[in-house]
Each structure stands twice: as structure tokens, then as C-alpha cells.
Amino acid sequence: MNEISGVDKLYSSFKERLKTNLLLFEKLSLASVAVCDDFDCVSYRTQQKKIADELGVEYIPINISSDISFSAFQQRIFDLNHDPQINGIVINKPFPNAWGEEDVFSLIDPAKDIEGMTPYNLGRLLMGADAVVSPTVRSVLQFLNLAGISLRGKNILIVGASVLIGKPLSLILTNMFATVSLAHVATFNSGWLPFYVENSDIVISAVGVAQLIKADWLRNGAIVIDVGVGYKDGKMCGDVEYEKAKEKVAFITPVPGGVGMFTTLFLLDNLIKVVSENKGKKNE
């Protein structure tokens, strides 16, 4: 396996560039909304606060009880949308099962959507227009770039069809002229997942099921981007059998220490993007 070279250096340089760019603005603020105390959600928000504090972004945690009514939640987001002191809004998953993703993310003003989850930004992405893109998707693209291969004409499998990662990533990679397959729970249940893995040059998995993808399924020399976070024997691991897979693939990202390390940086980079665009619109 080719070792992932330059990751730490890239992380440090990207972080310094963000810090420099943030100096061009008055202090920016990020409201991070949670309706849960899920372990992964807490971990992600802890990372959000840590990086925001380091870069001088005001981090505002909004903790909401899970027994809140949707109409009351709607009002809370409405208030954040109209608060001039709030520059960006993140609604962290999970939220109550009865709430649909479209209903929840539609509440965010696109001018404050820094995760690219509003129908507005997803629609622009579908049309190939400039849009705010999910920080996790941007992190995956960063690692594909580090792998140093052309994506044009490559067979790429994305395992996981979420609105946050799988679906927007499939659009972007299709626009880059890759041939994209999008697998999901029905692919696994029907027994076809090994076939799609075996016939892919690049496998990107984002389902959060520990070691779901077996090393034996992977093609020799494949590129593997593991976005999933699961736990086996009390240890964090990814969707792919990392230790076995790294012996046969050309490039694989570890969990932890892979895609997740860049996600919060891209979240704050998106914050800069939306604030810059909003200023531009006001000056027109």
C-alpha cells in the first residue's frame, strides 16, 4: 500500500490559511444545533468547538430537548436565521425519527447553510452550479486528490446513499466523468455488494457499520476512502477491514485519522464562503 503522504502537512497549511482568511472578517459565529446526546454527535460538536476556538470563530452550542415539538423547533431555527449575530447554522444529526430530513434542513436560511444541506444548495449541486458542499464530501474529494489519480472514466462505488454524503458525492463525481454506482441497504440485503466492490477501481464507504466491507472483496490496487465510523471490540474502526485491506490496495484512509480530520476545517471554510457571498450580494 502507498502510504498517505503529506496529510499532516496539508492539514496544518489548510488550518493556517483558514486562520489568515478569518482575519479579514469581524469575528464570525457558528450556531451548532443538537436535539440529541448521541456519542458521535457529541464528539463531532466537541471537534467543532475545539477548531472554532483555535481559529477565533465564536462557537455557539444550541442544545434542544428531544421532546420539543417540531413547531417549537421551527421557531428556534427561524430565530437563528434572523439573528444578525449568527453567520452560520449547523443542525447536527440525529434528530427525532418523526422529523423528515427535508423538513428539518429546509428550515435553514440558505445564506447561513454551511453544511450544504438545504434544498437550495442541493439543487444547485444537481445543476452543476457553484454551491456550498458538505464538509465531509469535500474531505473525501481532498483524499481522492491526495491519491493522485485521474477520476475520469474510473468505476467508483459509493456505499451509503445519504443526503449528507452519498448522494451529493455521486453528483460531483459524475460531473467529473467518473462512472458512479451508489449502493445502499438493499444492495447489501440482495447479496450484490461484494460484486460491486470487486468491480470498482475506487470504493468510498460511508455507512458506519464496523468492517462491513471485507478485504477479500476489494480489487488489488483499488483506492479506498473509508468515511464510516463504527466500533468493534470497544475500538473505533471504519467500514472496511483496514488491516487486511491495506496489504492489497493502493491507497486507503484509516479510521480514525483519515477523512474526519478535515471535516471541521471544511465546515469553517464553508462559513467563510457564505459570509463572503452574503457581503457580495449586499454590495451589488
N, C-alpha and C positions, 0 to 999 in steps of 0.2 A: 504493500500500500504506500502511496505517496503521502508523506506527512503534510498536514495542513500548514503551510509555511506563511509566515507574516501576519498571523491573526492578531497576536498581541500588539504588534507594531501598528497594524491597521486600526485596531480598537483605540489605541492611545492617540493616534493622529486625528481620527474622526472626532474623538472627545474634545481634543484641543481646538479643532476647527469649530465645533459647536459652541464652545465657550467663547471663542473670539466673535462669532456671529451674534451671540446673545448680547454682547456688549453694545451692539448697535441699537438695541431697544431699551426702553424703560423696562423695569422689572416685569417679566411675563409671569402669568399664573396658569396653573393647571388644576382643574377640579376633577378628582378621581372618585367616581360614584360606585358604591358597592351595596348590594342588597343581600349579602351573604358573608359567612366567615369561613368559606371553603379554603382549605390549606393552600392550594395552588394560587387562588385569588389573593390571599394574604401575602404569599411570597412575592407575587408579581407587584403588588402595591408597595411592598417594602422596598423592592428594587426601584420602582418609580420614584419614591421619596428620596432614596439614597442618591440617585443620579441627579435628580432635580436640585437637591440641596447642594451637591458638589458644583453644579453649573450655575447656581444662582437663580433658579426658577422657583417661584413660590408654589409649593405643593399644598393643595387644599383637599384633605380627605373628607368625603361626604358619606357618612355611614348611615344607612337606612334599614330599619327593621324589616324583616322578610314578611311580616304580616300587614305591611302597608297596602292600601288599596291602589289599584292601577291609576285611578283618577288623582289620588293624592300624590303618587309618584310623578305623574304627568305634570302636576303643578310645580313640583320641586325642580324638574328639568326646565320647565318654562322660566322659572325664576333665574336659573343659571344662565339660560340663553340671553336673558335681558339684563344681566348683571355686567356693567361695563368693566368691572374689575377682574372678570373671568375671561381669559383668552382662549382656552381650550377645554373640552369636556371629554372624559372617557367614562363609559358605562361598562364596568367590568362584569364578566360572566363568572358564574351562573347567576341567573335571576329566577324568580318563581316560574315553575313549569307552565303555568296557565298563561303567561305572557309570551306572545309571539315575538320573534326577533325583529320582524318588520315593524311591529307596533312600538317596540322599545326604541330601536335605533332611529326611527322616523321622528322621534321627539327632539333629537339634537339638531340645533341650527347648523346647516352645512358650513357656515362661516366659523364654527367652533368644533367641527368634527375632525379630530386629529388621529383617528383610527381608520378613517375611510369606510365607515360602516353605514352611513346614511344612504338611502336610495339615490340621492343626488350624485354622490361620489361613485357609487357602484355603477350607476347608469352612464356616467362619463367614462368610466373604465371600459364598459362594454362597447362604447362608441369609439374607443381608441383616443379619447381626448385626454388632456392633462387633468389628473385627478389626485386627490390625497389617497395614498395606497397604504393598506395595512402594514404596520411596522414589522410584523412577523414575515409577511410576504417580501418586504424589502430586505429583510435579513437573509431569507432564502436566496434571493437574487444575488446578494452580496457573496454568499458562499459558492454559488454557481460560477460567479465571476472569478473567485479565487481558484476554482478547479481548472480554469484556463482553457476551456474548450468552447467551440462554437456550438450554439444550440440549434442552429438551422438544420432541419431535416432529422434531428435526433428523435428517437422514440422515448417519450417521457411519461412515466406513470406517477400520478399523484394519488396517494391513498388517503382518503378523507375529503369529503365534499362539503366542508363547512363554508359558510358565507365569509368567515374571517380569513381563512387561508386557502382552502382547496379551490373554490370557485373563482375568486379573483386571480389567483396564481395561474389557473388554467387559461384565463383570458390573456394575461400578459405573455405567457409562454407561446400561446397560439399566435399572438401578434408578432412574436419573434421567429415565426415559421418553424417551430417545433411541432411534432405530431404528438398530441397530448391525449392520454387516456385518464379518466377520472374514476377511481374505484371507491367503493363505499361498502356499507354493511351487507348489502345484497350480493355484491361481488364475492365477499368472503363466504357468506352462507351458501352460495351456489357452488362453491369449490373452485371458482375461476381465478382467485387471487394469485396463487402460485404461477399460473400460466402468464398472467400479465407481468408479474415481477420478472420471470425468466426471459421475457421478450422485450425488456426495456433497457435502453442504454443508461437512463437516469431514473432513479427511484427517489421520490420525495414522499415521506410518510408523516402524517400529522393527525394521528387518531388518539394517542395517549393510552395505548394498550401495550403493556410491557412485553417486548420481544415477540410481537405478533409476526413479524417478517423473519423467516428463517434464512440463515446464511446460505443454505443449500439451494434456495430459490434464486439467488442472485447470479447474474451473469458474471463471468470472470472479466475484470476490468471495468465493471459498472461504476457509475458515480452515485453515491447515496447521501442524501440530505435528510437527516433524522430530526424532525421537529417535535415528535411526541415526547411526553413526559409521563412515565409510569414508575411503578415500584415493584421490585422483586426481591424477596428475602430481606425486606427493610431497606434496600438501597435504590436510589434513583437510577433509572435507566430509560432508554428510548424505545421506540417501536421495533428496532432492528437488533438482531443478535450481534452486538458490536464486536465482541472479542473474536468470534468466529468469522464474521464478515470481513473484518479488516485484513484478513490473510489473503482474500481473493479479489477484493475490489480495488479500483484505482484511487478512490477518494471517498472518505466517509466522515461525517461530522459526529463528534461524541455528544453524549448527554450524561451529565451537564458539561458545560464548557464549549458548546457549539452555537447553534442558531440563537439561542436565548440570550447570549451575552450582548448582542447588538440591538435587541428589540426595543429596549427603553431609549437608547440613543436615537433610533429612528422615530420613536414617538415624539421626542423633543425636537427633532429635525422637522417633523410634520407641523409641530406647533409654530416654528419659525415660518414655515411655508404659508400657513393660513393667516398668520398675523401680517406677513408681507403682502399677501394678496388683498386682504381687507384694507390695508393702508392705501394700496394702489387704486382700489375702487373708490375710496373716499376722495382721492386726489384727481379723479377723472372729471 
